[in-house]
Amino acid sequence: MNDLIKRLQDNLEIEASYDNSVIEFLINAGYDPKFGARPMKRALQRYIENKIAEAIIKGDIKKNSKITLSFSENSLIIK
């Protein structure tokens, strides 16, 4: 998550933060002792990075924005 936050800041000047619901969701969605860290990386891409990218493409998130990420009912909320 911290790498994603840094990339958003460095590349798009988007200041992003997240709450504990994001970490809890990623732990539940990406935990698989059999496959190591790969499922966690996929969960981060699928549930967070892709949703942020869609919001940027739609124009919901603009350069120099401040956003907060959280999860509710297994859905990413971007404020």
FENDA-V403002 format. One record per residue. OMEGA is omega as a letter, one per 30 degrees, with the letter a starting at -180 (* if undefined). NEAR is the number of other ideal C-beta (glycine too) atoms within 8 Angstrom. D_CENTER is the distance of its C-alpha to the mean C-alpha in Angstrom with 2 decimals. Layout:
omega = {OMEGA,OMEGA}
near = {NEAR,NEAR}
d_center = {D_CENTER,D_CENTER}
This chain:
omega = {a,l,l,l,l,l,l,a,a,a,a,a,l,l,a,l,a,l,a,l,l,l,l,l,a,l,a,a,a,a,l,a,a,a,l,a,a,l,l,l,l,l,l,l,a,a,a,a,a,a,l,l,l,l,l,l,l,a,l,l,a,l,a,l,l,l,l,a,l,l,l,l,l,l,l,l,l,l,*}
near = {10,5,6,12,11,8,8,12,11,5,6,7,7,12,9,13,9,10,8,5,9,14,9,9,11,14,8,7,9,12,8,7,5,4,6,7,5,7,12,10,9,9,11,13,9,8,11,14,9,9,10,15,8,8,10,11,6,6,6,6,10,6,6,5,8,7,12,10,14,11,12,6,4,4,6,10,8,11,5}
d_center = {6.68,9.65,10.25,7.16,8.28,11.72,11.42,10.32,13.25,15.62,15.38,14.78,15.70,12.71,12.54,9.26,9.41,8.18,10.75,12.10,11.18,7.59,9.63,12.30,10.51,9.31,12.89,14.46,12.76,12.97,16.20,19.21,21.95,23.73,21.25,19.77,16.33,15.98,14.64,11.87,10.92,11.33,9.28,6.14,7.44,8.73,6.65,3.15,4.93,7.95,7.42,6.71,9.60,11.64,11.54,12.66,15.29,16.52,16.94,15.01,13.21,15.87,16.62,17.33,15.17,13.73,10.73,9.71,6.86,8.62,9.73,13.27,15.29,12.62,10.96,7.83,9.63,9.15,12.27}
